[in-house]
Amino acid sequence: MQLLQTHRRRIDELDDKIVRLLVERYGIIEEVAVLKAEHGIPSVLPDRVTEVIERNARSAAALGQDPDLIRRIYTLMVDEACALEDRLMEQPAENKSA
């Protein structure tokens, strides 16, 4: 539909930015997994999980977005981050740099 083309293009541009930011975020999570493994820190820190989810829910609410939607999105993102950390922390040391 021609009527929606401009809006769809704007959404696509935002989606591209979101994907790049997620790739950057998970790259940092990989670095965190290495540090956690080196220092014997568990991959899941429940207080931090709650902090991340609730901080972003509050930010969303302040911007007029549904905080429950953001909680659901961040719960999925954090669950995936913890699973990634678990996988990375379980790898033998010689495979971590590969």
Biopython code that builds the backbone (N, CA, C, O; Angstrom):
import numpy as np
from Bio.PDB.StructureBuilder import StructureBuilder

atoms = [
    (1, "MET", "N", (0.825, -1.186, 0.000)),
    (1, "MET", "CA", (0.000, 0.000, 0.000)),
    (1, "MET", "C", (0.873, 1.254, 0.000)),
    (1, "MET", "O", (1.745, 1.426, 0.851)),
    (2, "GLN", "N", (0.623, 2.096, -0.945)),
    (2, "GLN", "CA", (1.360, 3.349, -1.074)),
    (2, "GLN", "C", (1.176, 4.239, 0.155)),
    (2, "GLN", "O", (2.109, 4.916, 0.587)),
    (3, "LEU", "N", (-0.010, 4.231, 0.700)),
    (3, "LEU", "CA", (-0.347, 5.064, 1.854)),
    (3, "LEU", "C", (0.579, 4.802, 3.044)),
    (3, "LEU", "O", (0.905, 5.724, 3.791)),
    (4, "LEU", "N", (0.998, 3.560, 3.219)),
    (4, "LEU", "CA", (1.806, 3.162, 4.377)),
    (4, "LEU", "C", (3.295, 3.104, 4.089)),
    (4, "LEU", "O", (4.086, 2.868, 5.003)),
    (5, "GLN", "N", (3.690, 3.310, 2.859)),
    (5, "GLN", "CA", (5.084, 3.120, 2.450)),
    (5, "GLN", "C", (6.066, 3.938, 3.289)),
    (5, "GLN", "O", (7.079, 3.401, 3.738)),
    (6, "THR", "N", (5.797, 5.198, 3.506)),
    (6, "THR", "CA", (6.700, 6.050, 4.280)),
    (6, "THR", "C", (6.825, 5.542, 5.711)),
    (6, "THR", "O", (7.921, 5.487, 6.267)),
    (7, "HIS", "N", (5.709, 5.179, 6.291)),
    (7, "HIS", "CA", (5.720, 4.680, 7.670)),
    (7, "HIS", "C", (6.455, 3.342, 7.761)),
    (7, "HIS", "O", (7.215, 3.101, 8.700)),
    (8, "ARG", "N", (6.224, 2.491, 6.790)),
    (8, "ARG", "CA", (6.908, 1.193, 6.791)),
    (8, "ARG", "C", (8.415, 1.376, 6.657)),
    (8, "ARG", "O", (9.189, 0.670, 7.302)),
    (9, "ARG", "N", (8.830, 2.317, 5.824)),
    (9, "ARG", "CA", (10.260, 2.589, 5.658)),
    (9, "ARG", "C", (10.858, 3.088, 6.977)),
    (9, "ARG", "O", (11.954, 2.675, 7.357)),
    (10, "ARG", "N", (10.146, 3.967, 7.668)),
    (10, "ARG", "CA", (10.625, 4.468, 8.969)),
    (10, "ARG", "C", (10.723, 3.329, 9.987)),
    (10, "ARG", "O", (11.683, 3.248, 10.754)),
    (11, "ILE", "N", (9.729, 2.461, 9.981)),
    (11, "ILE", "CA", (9.766, 1.307, 10.894)),
    (11, "ILE", "C", (10.939, 0.401, 10.540)),
    (11, "ILE", "O", (11.647, -0.065, 11.433)),
    (12, "ASP", "N", (11.153, 0.146, 9.268)),
    (12, "ASP", "CA", (12.283, -0.688, 8.838)),
    (12, "ASP", "C", (13.614, -0.087, 9.283)),
    (12, "ASP", "O", (14.509, -0.809, 9.723)),
    (13, "GLU", "N", (13.741, 1.227, 9.170)),
    (13, "GLU", "CA", (14.973, 1.893, 9.608)),
    (13, "GLU", "C", (15.178, 1.733, 11.107)),
    (13, "GLU", "O", (16.294, 1.485, 11.564)),
    (14, "LEU", "N", (14.106, 1.874, 11.865)),
    (14, "LEU", "CA", (14.208, 1.663, 13.316)),
    (14, "LEU", "C", (14.550, 0.206, 13.634)),
    (14, "LEU", "O", (15.362, -0.066, 14.519)),
    (15, "ASP", "N", (13.932, -0.722, 12.914)),
    (15, "ASP", "CA", (14.245, -2.139, 13.127)),
    (15, "ASP", "C", (15.718, -2.423, 12.874)),
    (15, "ASP", "O", (16.344, -3.183, 13.614)),
    (16, "ASP", "N", (16.269, -1.819, 11.836)),
    (16, "ASP", "CA", (17.698, -1.998, 11.551)),
    (16, "ASP", "C", (18.546, -1.493, 12.715)),
    (16, "ASP", "O", (19.525, -2.136, 13.095)),
    (17, "LYS", "N", (18.178, -0.351, 13.279)),
    (17, "LYS", "CA", (18.906, 0.199, 14.426)),
    (17, "LYS", "C", (18.766, -0.711, 15.642)),
    (17, "LYS", "O", (19.738, -0.950, 16.360)),
    (18, "ILE", "N", (17.562, -1.216, 15.871)),
    (18, "ILE", "CA", (17.332, -2.107, 17.013)),
    (18, "ILE", "C", (18.195, -3.356, 16.897)),
    (18, "ILE", "O", (18.792, -3.792, 17.881)),
    (19, "VAL", "N", (18.264, -3.934, 15.703)),
    (19, "VAL", "CA", (19.077, -5.135, 15.509)),
    (19, "VAL", "C", (20.544, -4.831, 15.769)),
    (19, "VAL", "O", (21.228, -5.611, 16.432)),
    (20, "ARG", "N", (21.039, -3.701, 15.254)),
    (20, "ARG", "CA", (22.439, -3.344, 15.498)),
    (20, "ARG", "C", (22.702, -3.158, 16.992)),
    (20, "ARG", "O", (23.740, -3.586, 17.498)),
    (21, "LEU", "N", (21.777, -2.530, 17.691)),
    (21, "LEU", "CA", (21.941, -2.339, 19.135)),
    (21, "LEU", "C", (21.893, -3.663, 19.889)),
    (21, "LEU", "O", (22.635, -3.858, 20.851)),
    (22, "LEU", "N", (21.024, -4.569, 19.457)),
    (22, "LEU", "CA", (20.975, -5.884, 20.101)),
    (22, "LEU", "C", (22.278, -6.655, 19.885)),
    (22, "LEU", "O", (22.774, -7.315, 20.799)),
    (23, "VAL", "N", (22.823, -6.568, 18.681)),
    (23, "VAL", "CA", (24.108, -7.221, 18.406)),
    (23, "VAL", "C", (25.183, -6.627, 19.312)),
    (23, "VAL", "O", (25.999, -7.360, 19.870)),
    (24, "GLU", "N", (25.187, -5.312, 19.459)),
    (24, "GLU", "CA", (26.153, -4.658, 20.342)),
    (24, "GLU", "C", (25.935, -5.096, 21.792)),
    (24, "GLU", "O", (26.895, -5.381, 22.508)),
    (25, "ARG", "N", (24.676, -5.147, 22.219)),
    (25, "ARG", "CA", (24.350, -5.539, 23.596)),
    (25, "ARG", "C", (24.840, -6.955, 23.885)),
    (25, "ARG", "O", (25.461, -7.205, 24.918)),
    (26, "TYR", "N", (24.556, -7.884, 22.962)),
    (26, "TYR", "CA", (24.965, -9.264, 23.195)),
    (26, "TYR", "C", (26.474, -9.445, 23.068)),
    (26, "TYR", "O", (27.030, -10.374, 23.654)),
    (27, "GLY", "N", (27.145, -8.582, 22.319)),
    (27, "GLY", "CA", (28.604, -8.602, 22.297)),
    (27, "GLY", "C", (29.172, -8.250, 23.668)),
    (27, "GLY", "O", (30.134, -8.867, 24.126)),
    (28, "ILE", "N", (28.575, -7.259, 24.318)),
    (28, "ILE", "CA", (29.006, -6.894, 25.672)),
    (28, "ILE", "C", (28.706, -8.035, 26.635)),
    (28, "ILE", "O", (29.495, -8.310, 27.539)),
    (29, "ILE", "N", (27.579, -8.693, 26.448)),
    (29, "ILE", "CA", (27.223, -9.835, 27.303)),
    (29, "ILE", "C", (28.266, -10.937, 27.169)),
    (29, "ILE", "O", (28.589, -11.606, 28.150)),
    (30, "GLU", "N", (28.790, -11.132, 25.974)),
    (30, "GLU", "CA", (29.860, -12.119, 25.798)),
    (30, "GLU", "C", (31.091, -11.734, 26.618)),
    (30, "GLU", "O", (31.729, -12.596, 27.223)),
    (31, "GLU", "N", (31.424, -10.451, 26.641)),
    (31, "GLU", "CA", (32.553, -9.980, 27.448)),
    (31, "GLU", "C", (32.275, -10.205, 28.936)),
    (31, "GLU", "O", (33.162, -10.613, 29.686)),
    (32, "VAL", "N", (31.049, -9.939, 29.347)),
    (32, "VAL", "CA", (30.665, -10.138, 30.747)),
    (32, "VAL", "C", (30.776, -11.612, 31.128)),
    (32, "VAL", "O", (31.200, -11.936, 32.237)),
    (33, "ALA", "N", (30.399, -12.497, 30.220)),
    (33, "ALA", "CA", (30.478, -13.938, 30.500)),
    (33, "ALA", "C", (31.913, -14.354, 30.791)),
    (33, "ALA", "O", (32.158, -15.168, 31.682)),
    (34, "VAL", "N", (32.855, -13.803, 30.049)),
    (34, "VAL", "CA", (34.269, -14.113, 30.277)),
    (34, "VAL", "C", (34.682, -13.644, 31.674)),
    (34, "VAL", "O", (35.321, -14.384, 32.422)),
    (35, "LEU", "N", (34.315, -12.423, 32.014)),
    (35, "LEU", "CA", (34.663, -11.892, 33.334)),
    (35, "LEU", "C", (34.019, -12.704, 34.454)),
    (35, "LEU", "O", (34.659, -12.994, 35.465)),
    (36, "LYS", "N", (32.753, -13.067, 34.272)),
    (36, "LYS", "CA", (32.071, -13.863, 35.283)),
    (36, "LYS", "C", (32.756, -15.222, 35.454)),
    (36, "LYS", "O", (32.946, -15.685, 36.579)),
    (37, "ALA", "N", (33.122, -15.851, 34.349)),
    (37, "ALA", "CA", (33.796, -17.147, 34.422)),
    (37, "ALA", "C", (35.142, -17.021, 35.130)),
    (37, "ALA", "O", (35.493, -17.869, 35.951)),
    (38, "GLU", "N", (35.894, -15.971, 34.818)),
    (38, "GLU", "CA", (37.210, -15.767, 35.430)),
    (38, "GLU", "C", (37.125, -15.520, 36.930)),
    (38, "GLU", "O", (38.048, -15.850, 37.674)),
    (39, "HIS", "N", (36.014, -14.937, 37.370)),
    (39, "HIS", "CA", (35.895, -14.555, 38.775)),
    (39, "HIS", "C", (34.876, -15.387, 39.551)),
    (39, "HIS", "O", (34.533, -15.055, 40.686)),
    (40, "GLY", "N", (34.392, -16.470, 38.936)),
    (40, "GLY", "CA", (33.472, -17.360, 39.627)),
    (40, "GLY", "C", (32.127, -16.732, 39.958)),
    (40, "GLY", "O", (31.507, -17.078, 40.963)),
    (41, "ILE", "N", (31.680, -15.821, 39.126)),
    (41, "ILE", "CA", (30.389, -15.158, 39.331)),
    (41, "ILE", "C", (29.341, -15.933, 38.537)),
    (41, "ILE", "O", (29.567, -16.235, 37.365)),
    (42, "PRO", "N", (28.204, -16.261, 39.143)),
    (42, "PRO", "CA", (27.174, -16.998, 38.400)),
    (42, "PRO", "C", (26.604, -16.164, 37.251)),
    (42, "PRO", "O", (26.598, -14.934, 37.295)),
    (43, "SER", "N", (26.128, -16.863, 36.228)),
    (43, "SER", "CA", (25.586, -16.148, 35.063)),
    (43, "SER", "C", (24.316, -15.392, 35.423)),
    (43, "SER", "O", (24.086, -14.296, 34.911)),
    (44, "VAL", "N", (23.492, -15.955, 36.289)),
    (44, "VAL", "CA", (22.234, -15.302, 36.646)),
    (44, "VAL", "C", (22.371, -14.650, 38.018)),
    (44, "VAL", "O", (22.642, -15.316, 39.018)),
    (45, "LEU", "N", (22.181, -13.346, 38.042)),
    (45, "LEU", "CA", (22.181, -12.582, 39.283)),
    (45, "LEU", "C", (20.777, -11.987, 39.419)),
    (45, "LEU", "O", (20.485, -10.941, 38.839)),
    (46, "PRO", "N", (19.906, -12.658, 40.187)),
    (46, "PRO", "CA", (18.489, -12.266, 40.229)),
    (46, "PRO", "C", (18.249, -10.787, 40.534)),
    (46, "PRO", "O", (17.354, -10.183, 39.943)),
    (47, "ASP", "N", (19.014, -10.197, 41.429)),
    (47, "ASP", "CA", (18.818, -8.777, 41.732)),
    (47, "ASP", "C", (19.092, -7.908, 40.514)),
    (47, "ASP", "O", (18.383, -6.932, 40.270)),
    (48, "ARG", "N", (20.129, -8.263, 39.742)),
    (48, "ARG", "CA", (20.460, -7.503, 38.534)),
    (48, "ARG", "C", (19.381, -7.694, 37.475)),
    (48, "ARG", "O", (19.017, -6.744, 36.783)),
    (49, "VAL", "N", (18.869, -8.908, 37.344)),
    (49, "VAL", "CA", (17.795, -9.179, 36.380)),
    (49, "VAL", "C", (16.606, -8.268, 36.680)),
    (49, "VAL", "O", (16.084, -7.599, 35.787)),
    (50, "THR", "N", (16.190, -8.249, 37.928)),
    (50, "THR", "CA", (15.058, -7.403, 38.335)),
    (50, "THR", "C", (15.365, -5.936, 38.080)),
    (50, "THR", "O", (14.516, -5.199, 37.579)),
    (51, "GLU", "N", (16.574, -5.511, 38.423)),
    (51, "GLU", "CA", (16.974, -4.116, 38.229)),
    (51, "GLU", "C", (16.869, -3.704, 36.765)),
    (51, "GLU", "O", (16.324, -2.643, 36.457)),
    (52, "VAL", "N", (17.386, -4.535, 35.861)),
    (52, "VAL", "CA", (17.373, -4.214, 34.427)),
    (52, "VAL", "C", (15.938, -4.130, 33.914)),
    (52, "VAL", "O", (15.575, -3.177, 33.225)),
    (53, "ILE", "N", (15.137, -5.115, 34.246)),
    (53, "ILE", "CA", (13.763, -5.148, 33.752)),
    (53, "ILE", "C", (12.960, -3.965, 34.285)),
    (53, "ILE", "O", (12.272, -3.281, 33.527)),
    (54, "GLU", "N", (13.051, -3.729, 35.586)),
    (54, "GLU", "CA", (12.244, -2.659, 36.188)),
    (54, "GLU", "C", (12.733, -1.273, 35.792)),
    (54, "GLU", "O", (11.916, -0.368, 35.621)),
    (55, "ARG", "N", (14.034, -1.079, 35.643)),
    (55, "ARG", "CA", (14.547, 0.223, 35.201)),
    (55, "ARG", "C", (13.998, 0.574, 33.831)),
    (55, "ARG", "O", (13.591, 1.709, 33.587)),
    (56, "ASN", "N", (13.989, -0.406, 32.941)),
    (56, "ASN", "CA", (13.489, -0.148, 31.593)),
    (56, "ASN", "C", (11.972, -0.021, 31.558)),
    (56, "ASN", "O", (11.440, 0.726, 30.737)),
    (57, "ALA", "N", (11.269, -0.731, 32.424)),
    (57, "ALA", "CA", (9.810, -0.575, 32.514)),
    (57, "ALA", "C", (9.462, 0.834, 32.998)),
    (57, "ALA", "O", (8.531, 1.457, 32.488)),
    (58, "ARG", "N", (10.204, 1.327, 33.974)),
    (58, "ARG", "CA", (9.986, 2.695, 34.465)),
    (58, "ARG", "C", (10.283, 3.718, 33.362)),
    (58, "ARG", "O", (9.538, 4.681, 33.183)),
    (59, "SER", "N", (11.361, 3.503, 32.638)),
    (59, "SER", "CA", (11.702, 4.413, 31.537)),
    (59, "SER", "C", (10.594, 4.431, 30.494)),
    (59, "SER", "O", (10.220, 5.492, 29.993)),
    (60, "ALA", "N", (10.075, 3.262, 30.172)),
    (60, "ALA", "CA", (8.992, 3.170, 29.196)),
    (60, "ALA", "C", (7.757, 3.904, 29.685)),
    (60, "ALA", "O", (7.135, 4.657, 28.936)),
    (61, "ALA", "N", (7.405, 3.681, 30.939)),
    (61, "ALA", "CA", (6.225, 4.348, 31.502)),
    (61, "ALA", "C", (6.389, 5.861, 31.451)),
    (61, "ALA", "O", (5.438, 6.579, 31.141)),
    (62, "ALA", "N", (7.588, 6.347, 31.752)),
    (62, "ALA", "CA", (7.841, 7.788, 31.723)),
    (62, "ALA", "C", (7.700, 8.353, 30.314)),
    (62, "ALA", "O", (7.417, 9.538, 30.136)),
    (63, "LEU", "N", (7.900, 7.496, 29.314)),
    (63, "LEU", "CA", (7.781, 7.930, 27.913)),
    (63, "LEU", "C", (6.411, 7.616, 27.327)),
    (63, "LEU", "O", (6.188, 7.796, 26.130)),
    (64, "GLY", "N", (5.484, 7.141, 28.180)),
    (64, "GLY", "CA", (4.127, 6.872, 27.714)),
    (64, "GLY", "C", (3.915, 5.509, 27.094)),
    (64, "GLY", "O", (2.887, 5.278, 26.456)),
    (65, "GLN", "N", (4.861, 4.600, 27.264)),
    (65, "GLN", "CA", (4.730, 3.241, 26.729)),
    (65, "GLN", "C", (4.264, 2.310, 27.845)),
    (65, "GLN", "O", (4.486, 2.576, 29.026)),
    (66, "ASP", "N", (3.625, 1.235, 27.459)),
    (66, "ASP", "CA", (3.129, 0.242, 28.409)),
    (66, "ASP", "C", (4.310, -0.451, 29.091)),
    (66, "ASP", "O", (5.069, -1.151, 28.422)),
    (67, "PRO", "N", (4.485, -0.277, 30.402)),
    (67, "PRO", "CA", (5.623, -0.903, 31.081)),
    (67, "PRO", "C", (5.559, -2.428, 31.071)),
    (67, "PRO", "O", (6.598, -3.087, 31.111)),
    (68, "ASP", "N", (4.357, -2.997, 31.020)),
    (68, "ASP", "CA", (4.251, -4.460, 30.972)),
    (68, "ASP", "C", (4.777, -5.015, 29.655)),
    (68, "ASP", "O", (5.378, -6.089, 29.630)),
    (69, "LEU", "N", (4.557, -4.295, 28.569)),
    (69, "LEU", "CA", (5.124, -4.704, 27.283)),
    (69, "LEU", "C", (6.648, -4.724, 27.375)),
    (69, "LEU", "O", (7.290, -5.678, 26.935)),
    (70, "ILE", "N", (7.214, -3.681, 27.940)),
    (70, "ILE", "CA", (8.668, -3.588, 28.064)),
    (70, "ILE", "C", (9.189, -4.672, 29.013)),
    (70, "ILE", "O", (10.258, -5.236, 28.779)),
    (71, "ARG", "N", (8.451, -4.961, 30.064)),
    (71, "ARG", "CA", (8.848, -6.065, 30.959)),
    (71, "ARG", "C", (8.920, -7.383, 30.197)),
    (71, "ARG", "O", (9.864, -8.155, 30.368)),
    (72, "ARG", "N", (7.921, -7.639, 29.356)),
    (72, "ARG", "CA", (7.921, -8.891, 28.586)),
    (72, "ARG", "C", (9.105, -8.943, 27.622)),
    (72, "ARG", "O", (9.773, -9.970, 27.506)),
    (73, "ILE", "N", (9.359, -7.843, 26.938)),
    (73, "ILE", "CA", (10.476, -7.791, 25.987)),
    (73, "ILE", "C", (11.803, -7.989, 26.727)),
    (73, "ILE", "O", (12.639, -8.789, 26.307)),
    (74, "TYR", "N", (11.988, -7.262, 27.819)),
    (74, "TYR", "CA", (13.250, -7.358, 28.559)),
    (74, "TYR", "C", (13.407, -8.699, 29.259)),
    (74, "TYR", "O", (14.527, -9.189, 29.411)),
    (75, "THR", "N", (12.314, -9.291, 29.682)),
    (75, "THR", "CA", (12.415, -10.632, 30.264)),
    (75, "THR", "C", (12.965, -11.608, 29.228)),
    (75, "THR", "O", (13.838, -12.418, 29.542)),
    (76, "LEU", "N", (12.466, -11.537, 28.002)),
    (76, "LEU", "CA", (12.977, -12.391, 26.939)),
    (76, "LEU", "C", (14.447, -12.094, 26.650)),
    (76, "LEU", "O", (15.254, -13.013, 26.514)),
    (77, "MET", "N", (14.792, -10.809, 26.556)),
    (77, "MET", "CA", (16.180, -10.434, 26.268)),
    (77, "MET", "C", (17.121, -10.899, 27.373)),
    (77, "MET", "O", (18.195, -11.428, 27.090)),
    (78, "VAL", "N", (16.725, -10.704, 28.628)),
    (78, "VAL", "CA", (17.578, -11.094, 29.749)),
    (78, "VAL", "C", (17.678, -12.614, 29.837)),
    (78, "VAL", "O", (18.753, -13.146, 30.115)),
    (79, "ASP", "N", (16.577, -13.316, 29.607)),
    (79, "ASP", "CA", (16.630, -14.789, 29.603)),
    (79, "ASP", "C", (17.613, -15.283, 28.550)),
    (79, "ASP", "O", (18.399, -16.195, 28.810)),
    (80, "GLU", "N", (17.570, -14.686, 27.368)),
    (80, "GLU", "CA", (18.496, -15.074, 26.303)),
    (80, "GLU", "C", (19.938, -14.711, 26.673)),
    (80, "GLU", "O", (20.866, -15.466, 26.379)),
    (81, "ALA", "N", (20.120, -13.572, 27.308)),
    (81, "ALA", "CA", (21.458, -13.163, 27.732)),
    (81, "ALA", "C", (22.017, -14.154, 28.752)),
    (81, "ALA", "O", (23.182, -14.542, 28.663)),
    (82, "CYS", "N", (21.204, -14.561, 29.707)),
    (82, "CYS", "CA", (21.653, -15.518, 30.726)),
    (82, "CYS", "C", (21.976, -16.868, 30.085)),
    (82, "CYS", "O", (22.957, -17.513, 30.456)),
    (83, "ALA", "N", (21.157, -17.294, 29.128)),
    (83, "ALA", "CA", (21.423, -18.555, 28.432)),
    (83, "ALA", "C", (22.729, -18.468, 27.647)),
    (83, "ALA", "O", (23.504, -19.424, 27.624)),
    (84, "LEU", "N", (22.978, -17.326, 27.004)),
    (84, "LEU", "CA", (24.230, -17.117, 26.276)),
    (84, "LEU", "C", (25.408, -17.172, 27.241)),
    (84, "LEU", "O", (26.407, -17.837, 26.969)),
    (85, "GLU", "N", (25.289, -16.478, 28.362)),
    (85, "GLU", "CA", (26.367, -16.512, 29.358)),
    (85, "GLU", "C", (26.614, -17.935, 29.837)),
    (85, "GLU", "O", (27.766, -18.351, 29.953)),
    (86, "ASP", "N", (25.557, -18.689, 30.115)),
    (86, "ASP", "CA", (25.711, -20.083, 30.543)),
    (86, "ASP", "C", (26.491, -20.885, 29.507)),
    (86, "ASP", "O", (27.428, -21.609, 29.846)),
    (87, "ARG", "N", (26.096, -20.750, 28.239)),
    (87, "ARG", "CA", (26.786, -21.497, 27.178)),
    (87, "ARG", "C", (28.264, -21.109, 27.107)),
    (87, "ARG", "O", (29.134, -21.974, 27.011)),
    (88, "LEU", "N", (28.540, -19.818, 27.155)),
    (88, "LEU", "CA", (29.917, -19.355, 27.050)),
    (88, "LEU", "C", (30.748, -19.767, 28.258)),
    (88, "LEU", "O", (31.920, -20.119, 28.125)),
    (89, "MET", "N", (30.135, -19.721, 29.433)),
    (89, "MET", "CA", (30.870, -20.060, 30.650)),
    (89, "MET", "C", (31.138, -21.547, 30.759)),
    (89, "MET", "O", (32.051, -21.960, 31.474)),
    (90, "GLU", "N", (30.352, -22.362, 30.057)),
    (90, "GLU", "CA", (30.546, -23.806, 30.083)),
    (90, "GLU", "C", (31.613, -24.267, 29.102)),
    (90, "GLU", "O", (32.099, -25.393, 29.206)),
    (91, "GLN", "N", (31.987, -23.409, 28.145)),
    (91, "GLN", "CA", (32.988, -23.765, 27.149)),
    (91, "GLN", "C", (34.358, -23.894, 27.814)),
    (91, "GLN", "O", (34.690, -23.139, 28.728)),
    (92, "PRO", "N", (35.144, -24.859, 27.343)),
    (92, "PRO", "CA", (36.523, -24.912, 27.816)),
    (92, "PRO", "C", (37.266, -23.627, 27.443)),
    (92, "PRO", "O", (36.954, -23.003, 26.428)),
    (93, "ALA", "N", (38.228, -23.238, 28.242)),
    (93, "ALA", "CA", (38.941, -21.966, 28.066)),
    (93, "ALA", "C", (39.526, -21.815, 26.669)),
    (93, "ALA", "O", (39.509, -20.712, 26.123)),
    (94, "GLU", "N", (40.046, -22.893, 26.071)),
    (94, "GLU", "CA", (40.678, -22.779, 24.757)),
    (94, "GLU", "C", (39.681, -22.465, 23.652)),
    (94, "GLU", "O", (40.089, -21.990, 22.592)),
    (95, "ASN", "N", (38.378, -22.713, 23.856)),
    (95, "ASN", "CA", (37.368, -22.432, 22.831)),
    (95, "ASN", "C", (36.787, -21.039, 22.970)),
    (95, "ASN", "O", (36.083, -20.595, 22.062)),
    (96, "LYS", "N", (37.038, -20.338, 24.035)),
    (96, "LYS", "CA", (36.401, -19.054, 24.280)),
    (96, "LYS", "C", (36.908, -17.961, 23.359)),
    (96, "LYS", "O", (36.163, -17.031, 23.051)),
    (97, "SER", "N", (38.121, -18.042, 22.923)),
    (97, "SER", "CA", (38.642, -17.010, 22.039)),
    (97, "SER", "C", (38.364, -17.308, 20.577)),
    (97, "SER", "O", (38.656, -16.483, 19.711)),
    (98, "ALA", "N", (37.815, -18.455, 20.294)),
    (98, "ALA", "CA", (37.541, -18.845, 18.904)),
    (98, "ALA", "C", (36.239, -18.274, 18.407)),
    (98, "ALA", "O", (35.862, -18.506, 17.259)),
]
sb = StructureBuilder()
sb.init_structure("model")
sb.init_model(0)
sb.init_chain("A")
sb.init_seg("    ")
for serial, (resi, resn, name, xyz) in enumerate(atoms, 1):
    if name == "N":
        sb.init_residue(resn, " ", resi, " ")
    sb.init_atom(name, np.array(xyz, "f"), 0.0, 1.0, " ", f" {name:<3s}", serial, name[0])
structure = sb.get_structure()
